[in-house]
Amino acid sequence: MPTHATRFATIDVGTNTALLLVAEAAPDGILQIVGKGRRVVRLGEGVDASGRVGRAAMERLREALLAYKEKARSLDAEIVTVGATSASRDAANKDELVAFVREETGLPYTILSGKEEAYWSFRAATSVLTDPPAACAVMDIGGGSTELIVGAAGDAEAGLRARHSFNLGTVRLTERLFASQPPTAGAVAAATAAIDETLAAEGAALRAAFDEPLPLLGVAGTMVSLAFLAHGVRRWEDIIRYPVPIPATDVTAWRKRLFRLDYEGVYNLHPGLMNGRADVFPMGVLIVERVLQHFPIASLAMSPRGLQYGLALRHLERAQGAP
């Protein structure tokens, strides 16, 4: 079906999920979303321990990418691009993974650096702001890593003050530190200490970029799920405030509650959101809480635009000739 705008699809392959975004760039430059998808792939399963993406994870990825490719074509997307993050970055067999995807799906598989991931997450998260502050911070918690970025929301390219990718991911830390659900008090203490140690050791440049307490925008699954639970909503359409504020007291209250629940208890909080996430969501909320403790944050909110939206912006700029 012909259209006045070029449609394209981007696929964000994270450590836990693969996210599809089908969009079109209208002549006036507005990016309009025409389709989305979410599939749990758990690509990072065992990567922290073995250093390799396993065959079962590759097969799950192949199935997801083929399904997304078909959906994108059904929505008249002319181009499909893939951007991969932490699990793919960390894997010793990343070359094998790239070749596998190309041979099995015909799709190019671009592995983003931590800095690239941070930059495009910042661009995406802040694009939702109608009245951007002079400066803000963005947090992207994934399965394998957490990106933190400080910059000027209205001028990301020129105004990024600092950015860092921490190896603090929900899948990575859950596999490493939690042998049961709910975790023992000792396991929670060990996880808290590990997160604090990493944030303290690697976060100096970021802390220096805060000349005052700044608003923090969070993106991706942990923050979306936390926003839903904190506001007691069941559907995406029920959240009408963008960004969605989340008080720090709610973060702590949910962290305490989650660490008292077993897998089924967490899953039943919201089966749609917790499918493929119920085991790692508690760790994600702990990461949020520790970030709030380590950096001067004035407020916390969830932005509905994550890395998959950033990949769409990246595609648009490259199509228009930007470097």
Secondary structure by P-SEA (a helix, b strand, c coil): cccccccbbbbbbcccbbbbbbbbbccccbbbbcccccccccccccccccccccaaaaaaaaaaaaaaaaaaaaacccbbbbbbccccccccaaaaaaaaaaaaccbbbbbbcaaaaaaaaaaaaacccccccccbbbbbbcccbbbbbbcccccccccccccccccccaaaaaacccccccccaaaaaaaaaaaaaaaaaccaaaaaacccbbbbbbbccaaaaaaaaaaccccccccccccccccaaaaaaaaaaaaaccaaaaaaccccccccccccaaaaaaaaaaaaacccccbbbbbcccaaaaaaaaaaaaaaccc
